């Protein structure tokens, strides 16, 4: 810690960079707060320095990952062989359904960022509860925030990692 976060510019969608960076910051802040300080992050200016690289795209094929393909995004984790800890997460978020289409709803995009950040932080599976951010599909009930179950999960995960270290 802190995790080093880089938002990769997309020249085809360059006008969306700041808004997308704000969504990433919102998602990161929520997970950090939920972790009771166990998780922290800072933005970096160079992709080579990052532990989490965020991409935004209007091409669904960019949202492919080895472990999961999502309708809204995908996270690909590279794991260190030495200690089985994440070394690099690459996240892709689909911000338009196709080139030339309108940008997706900002609540849906923010929720996708929250969900994919959860994967990057080590939550490999999905929640069975459709009110959780870590549920495999979005339930847009007007709130774009972690559920109590999501918050409890990140605290447990990082509490366990602290005692295992």
LUMFIVEX-71491 format. One record per residue (C-alpha): residue in one letter; chain; residue number from 0; z, y, x. Coordinates in nm, 3 decimals, decimal comma. Layout:
<sites>
<site><type>a</type><mol>A</mol><seq>NUM</seq><w>Z</w><v>Y</v><u>X</u></site>
...
</sites>
This chain:
<sites>
<site><type>x</type><mol>A</mol><seq>0</seq><w>0,000</w><v>0,000</v><u>0,000</u></site>
<site><type>x</type><mol>A</mol><seq>1</seq><w>-0,124</w><v>0,242</v><u>-0,075</u></site>
<site><type>x</type><mol>A</mol><seq>2</seq><w>-0,447</w><v>0,086</v><u>-0,198</u></site>
<site><type>x</type><mol>A</mol><seq>3</seq><w>-0,746</w><v>0,280</v><u>-0,074</u></site>
<site><type>x</type><mol>A</mol><seq>4</seq><w>-0,985</w><v>0,361</v><u>-0,359</u></site>
<site><type>x</type><mol>A</mol><seq>5</seq><w>-1,346</w><v>0,471</v><u>-0,325</u></site>
<site><type>x</type><mol>A</mol><seq>6</seq><w>-1,577</w><v>0,567</v><u>-0,612</u></site>
<site><type>x</type><mol>A</mol><seq>7</seq><w>-1,930</w><v>0,496</v><u>-0,497</u></site>
<site><type>x</type><mol>A</mol><seq>8</seq><w>-2,176</w><v>0,767</v><u>-0,599</u></site>
<site><type>x</type><mol>A</mol><seq>9</seq><w>-2,468</w><v>0,656</v><u>-0,814</u></site>
<site><type>x</type><mol>A</mol><seq>10</seq><w>-2,765</w><v>0,887</v><u>-0,747</u></site>
<site><type>x</type><mol>A</mol><seq>11</seq><w>-2,928</w><v>0,785</v><u>-1,079</u></site>
<site><type>x</type><mol>A</mol><seq>12</seq><w>-2,614</w><v>0,896</v><u>-1,267</u></site>
<site><type>x</type><mol>A</mol><seq>13</seq><w>-2,480</w><v>1,157</v><u>-1,026</u></site>
<site><type>x</type><mol>A</mol><seq>14</seq><w>-2,368</w><v>1,398</v><u>-1,297</u></site>
<site><type>x</type><mol>A</mol><seq>15</seq><w>-2,117</w><v>1,139</v><u>-1,415</u></site>
<site><type>x</type><mol>A</mol><seq>16</seq><w>-1,932</w><v>1,105</v><u>-1,080</u></site>
<site><type>x</type><mol>A</mol><seq>17</seq><w>-1,640</w><v>1,338</v><u>-1,155</u></site>
<site><type>x</type><mol>A</mol><seq>18</seq><w>-1,581</w><v>1,206</v><u>-1,506</u></site>
<site><type>x</type><mol>A</mol><seq>19</seq><w>-1,589</w><v>0,847</v><u>-1,383</u></site>
<site><type>x</type><mol>A</mol><seq>20</seq><w>-1,352</w><v>0,932</v><u>-1,095</u></site>
<site><type>x</type><mol>A</mol><seq>21</seq><w>-1,111</w><v>1,079</v><u>-1,352</u></site>
<site><type>x</type><mol>A</mol><seq>22</seq><w>-1,124</w><v>0,751</v><u>-1,551</u></site>
<site><type>x</type><mol>A</mol><seq>23</seq><w>-1,050</w><v>0,553</v><u>-1,233</u></site>
<site><type>x</type><mol>A</mol><seq>24</seq><w>-0,759</w><v>0,786</v><u>-1,156</u></site>
<site><type>x</type><mol>A</mol><seq>25</seq><w>-0,622</w><v>0,745</v><u>-1,510</u></site>
<site><type>x</type><mol>A</mol><seq>26</seq><w>-0,642</w><v>0,365</v><u>-1,488</u></site>
<site><type>x</type><mol>A</mol><seq>27</seq><w>-0,486</w><v>0,359</v><u>-1,142</u></site>
<site><type>x</type><mol>A</mol><seq>28</seq><w>-0,204</w><v>0,594</v><u>-1,247</u></site>
<site><type>x</type><mol>A</mol><seq>29</seq><w>-0,117</w><v>0,376</v><u>-1,546</u></site>
<site><type>x</type><mol>A</mol><seq>30</seq><w>-0,096</w><v>0,057</v><u>-1,339</u></site>
<site><type>x</type><mol>A</mol><seq>31</seq><w>0,106</w><v>0,230</v><u>-1,064</u></site>
<site><type>x</type><mol>A</mol><seq>32</seq><w>0,354</w><v>0,367</v><u>-1,313</u></site>
<site><type>x</type><mol>A</mol><seq>33</seq><w>0,379</w><v>0,029</v><u>-1,488</u></site>
<site><type>x</type><mol>A</mol><seq>34</seq><w>0,451</w><v>-0,146</v><u>-1,156</u></site>
<site><type>x</type><mol>A</mol><seq>35</seq><w>0,768</w><v>0,064</v><u>-1,111</u></site>
<site><type>x</type><mol>A</mol><seq>36</seq><w>0,634</w><v>0,197</v><u>-0,782</u></site>
<site><type>x</type><mol>A</mol><seq>37</seq><w>0,527</w><v>-0,137</v><u>-0,630</u></site>
<site><type>x</type><mol>A</mol><seq>38</seq><w>0,161</w><v>-0,032</v><u>-0,650</u></site>
<site><type>x</type><mol>A</mol><seq>39</seq><w>0,027</w><v>0,295</v><u>-0,512</u></site>
<site><type>x</type><mol>A</mol><seq>40</seq><w>-0,317</w><v>0,425</v><u>-0,423</u></site>
<site><type>x</type><mol>A</mol><seq>41</seq><w>-0,509</w><v>0,709</v><u>-0,269</u></site>
<site><type>x</type><mol>A</mol><seq>42</seq><w>-0,875</w><v>0,803</v><u>-0,280</u></site>
<site><type>x</type><mol>A</mol><seq>43</seq><w>-1,068</w><v>0,775</v><u>0,045</u></site>
<site><type>x</type><mol>A</mol><seq>44</seq><w>-1,395</w><v>0,942</v><u>0,144</u></site>
<site><type>x</type><mol>A</mol><seq>45</seq><w>-1,555</w><v>0,641</v><u>0,311</u></site>
<site><type>x</type><mol>A</mol><seq>46</seq><w>-1,642</w><v>0,307</v><u>0,150</u></site>
<site><type>x</type><mol>A</mol><seq>47</seq><w>-1,563</w><v>0,122</v><u>0,474</u></site>
<site><type>x</type><mol>A</mol><seq>48</seq><w>-1,200</w><v>0,237</v><u>0,450</u></site>
<site><type>x</type><mol>A</mol><seq>49</seq><w>-1,154</w><v>0,120</v><u>0,090</u></site>
<site><type>x</type><mol>A</mol><seq>50</seq><w>-0,966</w><v>-0,178</v><u>-0,047</u></site>
<site><type>x</type><mol>A</mol><seq>51</seq><w>-1,108</w><v>-0,112</v><u>-0,396</u></site>
<site><type>x</type><mol>A</mol><seq>52</seq><w>-1,468</w><v>0,007</v><u>-0,438</u></site>
<site><type>x</type><mol>A</mol><seq>53</seq><w>-1,569</w><v>0,130</v><u>-0,785</u></site>
<site><type>x</type><mol>A</mol><seq>54</seq><w>-1,932</w><v>0,138</v><u>-0,898</u></site>
<site><type>x</type><mol>A</mol><seq>55</seq><w>-2,069</w><v>0,277</v><u>-1,223</u></site>
<site><type>x</type><mol>A</mol><seq>56</seq><w>-2,406</w><v>0,175</v><u>-1,355</u></site>
<site><type>x</type><mol>A</mol><seq>57</seq><w>-2,654</w><v>0,167</v><u>-1,640</u></site>
<site><type>x</type><mol>A</mol><seq>58</seq><w>-2,783</w><v>-0,176</v><u>-1,536</u></site>
<site><type>x</type><mol>A</mol><seq>59</seq><w>-2,607</w><v>-0,479</v><u>-1,687</u></site>
<site><type>x</type><mol>A</mol><seq>60</seq><w>-2,719</w><v>-0,693</v><u>-1,391</u></site>
<site><type>x</type><mol>A</mol><seq>61</seq><w>-2,490</w><v>-0,485</v><u>-1,168</u></site>
<site><type>x</type><mol>A</mol><seq>62</seq><w>-2,195</w><v>-0,621</v><u>-1,367</u></site>
<site><type>x</type><mol>A</mol><seq>63</seq><w>-2,223</w><v>-0,970</v><u>-1,221</u></site>
<site><type>x</type><mol>A</mol><seq>64</seq><w>-1,936</w><v>-1,118</v><u>-1,027</u></site>
<site><type>x</type><mol>A</mol><seq>65</seq><w>-1,883</w><v>-1,457</v><u>-0,877</u></site>
<site><type>x</type><mol>A</mol><seq>66</seq><w>-1,578</w><v>-1,522</v><u>-1,094</u></site>
<site><type>x</type><mol>A</mol><seq>67</seq><w>-1,654</w><v>-1,332</v><u>-1,413</u></site>
<site><type>x</type><mol>A</mol><seq>68</seq><w>-1,936</w><v>-1,157</v><u>-1,589</u></site>
<site><type>x</type><mol>A</mol><seq>69</seq><w>-1,825</w><v>-0,898</v><u>-1,839</u></site>
<site><type>x</type><mol>A</mol><seq>70</seq><w>-2,005</w><v>-0,700</v><u>-2,103</u></site>
<site><type>x</type><mol>A</mol><seq>71</seq><w>-1,835</w><v>-0,382</v><u>-1,987</u></site>
<site><type>x</type><mol>A</mol><seq>72</seq><w>-1,757</w><v>-0,451</v><u>-1,624</u></site>
<site><type>x</type><mol>A</mol><seq>73</seq><w>-1,688</w><v>-0,703</v><u>-1,351</u></site>
<site><type>x</type><mol>A</mol><seq>74</seq><w>-1,450</w><v>-0,742</v><u>-1,059</u></site>
<site><type>x</type><mol>A</mol><seq>75</seq><w>-1,527</w><v>-0,940</v><u>-0,747</u></site>
<site><type>x</type><mol>A</mol><seq>76</seq><w>-1,230</w><v>-1,013</v><u>-0,520</u></site>
<site><type>x</type><mol>A</mol><seq>77</seq><w>-1,257</w><v>-1,117</v><u>-0,157</u></site>
<site><type>x</type><mol>A</mol><seq>78</seq><w>-0,945</w><v>-1,314</v><u>-0,060</u></site>
<site><type>x</type><mol>A</mol><seq>79</seq><w>-0,804</w><v>-1,341</v><u>0,292</u></site>
<site><type>x</type><mol>A</mol><seq>80</seq><w>-0,792</w><v>-1,703</v><u>0,405</u></site>
<site><type>x</type><mol>A</mol><seq>81</seq><w>-0,474</w><v>-1,641</v><u>0,606</u></site>
<site><type>x</type><mol>A</mol><seq>82</seq><w>-0,239</w><v>-1,544</v><u>0,322</u></site>
<site><type>x</type><mol>A</mol><seq>83</seq><w>-0,445</w><v>-1,571</v><u>-0,001</u></site>
<site><type>x</type><mol>A</mol><seq>84</seq><w>-0,400</w><v>-1,197</v><u>-0,068</u></site>
<site><type>x</type><mol>A</mol><seq>85</seq><w>-0,682</w><v>-0,974</v><u>-0,194</u></site>
<site><type>x</type><mol>A</mol><seq>86</seq><w>-0,863</w><v>-0,797</v><u>0,088</u></site>
<site><type>x</type><mol>A</mol><seq>87</seq><w>-1,133</w><v>-0,612</v><u>-0,105</u></site>
<site><type>x</type><mol>A</mol><seq>88</seq><w>-1,212</w><v>-0,566</v><u>-0,471</u></site>
<site><type>x</type><mol>A</mol><seq>89</seq><w>-1,551</w><v>-0,443</v><u>-0,583</u></site>
<site><type>x</type><mol>A</mol><seq>90</seq><w>-1,561</w><v>-0,327</v><u>-0,944</u></site>
<site><type>x</type><mol>A</mol><seq>91</seq><w>-1,869</w><v>-0,240</v><u>-1,148</u></site>
<site><type>x</type><mol>A</mol><seq>92</seq><w>-1,842</w><v>-0,064</v><u>-1,486</u></site>
<site><type>x</type><mol>A</mol><seq>93</seq><w>-2,136</w><v>-0,045</v><u>-1,725</u></site>
<site><type>x</type><mol>A</mol><seq>94</seq><w>-2,138</w><v>0,320</v><u>-1,839</u></site>
<site><type>x</type><mol>A</mol><seq>95</seq><w>-2,467</w><v>0,301</v><u>-2,035</u></site>
<site><type>x</type><mol>A</mol><seq>96</seq><w>-2,612</w><v>0,005</v><u>-2,222</u></site>
<site><type>x</type><mol>A</mol><seq>97</seq><w>-2,944</w><v>0,056</v><u>-2,043</u></site>
<site><type>x</type><mol>A</mol><seq>98</seq><w>-3,126</w><v>0,322</v><u>-1,843</u></site>
<site><type>x</type><mol>A</mol><seq>99</seq><w>-3,199</w><v>0,626</v><u>-2,060</u></site>
<site><type>x</type><mol>A</mol><seq>100</seq><w>-2,934</w><v>0,538</v><u>-2,320</u></site>
<site><type>x</type><mol>A</mol><seq>101</seq><w>-2,640</w><v>0,761</v><u>-2,402</u></site>
<site><type>x</type><mol>A</mol><seq>102</seq><w>-2,316</w><v>0,717</v><u>-2,211</u></site>
<site><type>x</type><mol>A</mol><seq>103</seq><w>-2,077</w><v>0,471</v><u>-2,368</u></site>
<site><type>x</type><mol>A</mol><seq>104</seq><w>-1,768</w><v>0,589</v><u>-2,555</u></site>
<site><type>x</type><mol>A</mol><seq>105</seq><w>-1,513</w><v>0,733</v><u>-2,309</u></site>
<site><type>x</type><mol>A</mol><seq>106</seq><w>-1,228</w><v>0,530</v><u>-2,460</u></site>
<site><type>x</type><mol>A</mol><seq>107</seq><w>-1,424</w><v>0,208</v><u>-2,408</u></site>
<site><type>x</type><mol>A</mol><seq>108</seq><w>-1,502</w><v>0,307</v><u>-2,049</u></site>
<site><type>x</type><mol>A</mol><seq>109</seq><w>-1,141</w><v>0,397</v><u>-1,973</u></site>
<site><type>x</type><mol>A</mol><seq>110</seq><w>-1,023</w><v>0,069</v><u>-2,122</u></site>
<site><type>x</type><mol>A</mol><seq>111</seq><w>-1,281</w><v>-0,117</v><u>-1,911</u></site>
<site><type>x</type><mol>A</mol><seq>112</seq><w>-1,145</w><v>0,059</v><u>-1,601</u></site>
<site><type>x</type><mol>A</mol><seq>113</seq><w>-0,790</w><v>-0,042</v><u>-1,693</u></site>
<site><type>x</type><mol>A</mol><seq>114</seq><w>-0,896</w><v>-0,403</v><u>-1,748</u></site>
<site><type>x</type><mol>A</mol><seq>115</seq><w>-1,092</w><v>-0,435</v><u>-1,424</u></site>
<site><type>x</type><mol>A</mol><seq>116</seq><w>-0,817</w><v>-0,263</v><u>-1,225</u></site>
<site><type>x</type><mol>A</mol><seq>117</seq><w>-0,578</w><v>-0,529</v><u>-1,358</u></site>
<site><type>x</type><mol>A</mol><seq>118</seq><w>-0,805</w><v>-0,795</v><u>-1,208</u></site>
<site><type>x</type><mol>A</mol><seq>119</seq><w>-0,822</w><v>-0,604</v><u>-0,879</u></site>
<site><type>x</type><mol>A</mol><seq>120</seq><w>-0,441</w><v>-0,596</v><u>-0,869</u></site>
<site><type>x</type><mol>A</mol><seq>121</seq><w>-0,427</w><v>-0,975</v><u>-0,891</u></site>
<site><type>x</type><mol>A</mol><seq>122</seq><w>-0,437</w><v>-1,064</v><u>-1,260</u></site>
<site><type>x</type><mol>A</mol><seq>123</seq><w>-0,696</w><v>-1,339</v><u>-1,243</u></site>
<site><type>x</type><mol>A</mol><seq>124</seq><w>-0,685</w><v>-1,451</v><u>-1,604</u></site>
<site><type>x</type><mol>A</mol><seq>125</seq><w>-0,691</w><v>-1,292</v><u>-1,946</u></site>
<site><type>x</type><mol>A</mol><seq>126</seq><w>-0,425</w><v>-1,231</v><u>-2,206</u></site>
<site><type>x</type><mol>A</mol><seq>127</seq><w>-0,433</w><v>-1,421</v><u>-2,537</u></site>
<site><type>x</type><mol>A</mol><seq>128</seq><w>-0,305</w><v>-1,108</v><u>-2,717</u></site>
<site><type>x</type><mol>A</mol><seq>129</seq><w>-0,581</w><v>-0,875</v><u>-2,840</u></site>
<site><type>x</type><mol>A</mol><seq>130</seq><w>-0,354</w><v>-0,569</v><u>-2,804</u></site>
<site><type>x</type><mol>A</mol><seq>131</seq><w>-0,332</w><v>-0,614</v><u>-2,426</u></site>
<site><type>x</type><mol>A</mol><seq>132</seq><w>-0,570</w><v>-0,442</v><u>-2,186</u></site>
<site><type>x</type><mol>A</mol><seq>133</seq><w>-0,610</w><v>-0,778</v><u>-2,013</u></site>
<site><type>x</type><mol>A</mol><seq>134</seq><w>-0,751</w><v>-0,938</v><u>-2,331</u></site>
<site><type>x</type><mol>A</mol><seq>135</seq><w>-1,115</w><v>-1,039</v><u>-2,258</u></site>
<site><type>x</type><mol>A</mol><seq>136</seq><w>-1,267</w><v>-0,798</v><u>-2,510</u></site>
<site><type>x</type><mol>A</mol><seq>137</seq><w>-1,171</w><v>-0,447</v><u>-2,612</u></site>
<site><type>x</type><mol>A</mol><seq>138</seq><w>-0,964</w><v>-0,381</v><u>-2,923</u></site>
<site><type>x</type><mol>A</mol><seq>139</seq><w>-1,009</w><v>-0,009</v><u>-2,971</u></site>
<site><type>x</type><mol>A</mol><seq>140</seq><w>-0,707</w><v>0,082</v><u>-3,179</u></site>
<site><type>x</type><mol>A</mol><seq>141</seq><w>-0,717</w><v>0,446</v><u>-3,073</u></site>
<site><type>x</type><mol>A</mol><seq>142</seq><w>-0,494</w><v>0,389</v><u>-2,768</u></site>
<site><type>x</type><mol>A</mol><seq>143</seq><w>-0,625</w><v>0,360</v><u>-2,416</u></site>
<site><type>x</type><mol>A</mol><seq>144</seq><w>-0,312</w><v>0,251</v><u>-2,241</u></site>
<site><type>x</type><mol>A</mol><seq>145</seq><w>-0,139</w><v>-0,055</v><u>-2,111</u></site>
<site><type>x</type><mol>A</mol><seq>146</seq><w>0,057</w><v>-0,259</v><u>-2,360</u></site>
<site><type>x</type><mol>A</mol><seq>147</seq><w>0,420</w><v>-0,350</v><u>-2,296</u></site>
<site><type>x</type><mol>A</mol><seq>148</seq><w>0,299</w><v>-0,703</v><u>-2,212</u></site>
<site><type>x</type><mol>A</mol><seq>149</seq><w>0,054</w><v>-0,563</v><u>-1,954</u></site>
<site><type>x</type><mol>A</mol><seq>150</seq><w>0,335</w><v>-0,357</v><u>-1,800</u></site>
<site><type>x</type><mol>A</mol><seq>151</seq><w>0,568</w><v>-0,655</v><u>-1,789</u></site>
<site><type>x</type><mol>A</mol><seq>152</seq><w>0,299</w><v>-0,870</v><u>-1,627</u></site>
<site><type>x</type><mol>A</mol><seq>153</seq><w>0,231</w><v>-0,627</v><u>-1,340</u></site>
<site><type>x</type><mol>A</mol><seq>154</seq><w>0,605</w><v>-0,583</v><u>-1,277</u></site>
<site><type>x</type><mol>A</mol><seq>155</seq><w>0,655</w><v>-0,962</v><u>-1,266</u></site>
<site><type>x</type><mol>A</mol><seq>156</seq><w>0,353</w><v>-1,014</v><u>-1,044</u></site>
<site><type>x</type><mol>A</mol><seq>157</seq><w>0,463</w><v>-0,757</v><u>-0,787</u></site>
<site><type>x</type><mol>A</mol><seq>158</seq><w>0,831</w><v>-0,850</v><u>-0,812</u></site>
<site><type>x</type><mol>A</mol><seq>159</seq><w>0,732</w><v>-1,207</v><u>-0,723</u></site>
<site><type>x</type><mol>A</mol><seq>160</seq><w>0,510</w><v>-1,087</v><u>-0,438</u></site>
<site><type>x</type><mol>A</mol><seq>161</seq><w>0,794</w><v>-0,876</v><u>-0,296</u></site>
<site><type>x</type><mol>A</mol><seq>162</seq><w>1,031</w><v>-1,174</v><u>-0,290</u></site>
<site><type>x</type><mol>A</mol><seq>163</seq><w>0,759</w><v>-1,405</v><u>-0,148</u></site>
<site><type>x</type><mol>A</mol><seq>164</seq><w>0,685</w><v>-1,169</v><u>0,144</u></site>
</sites>
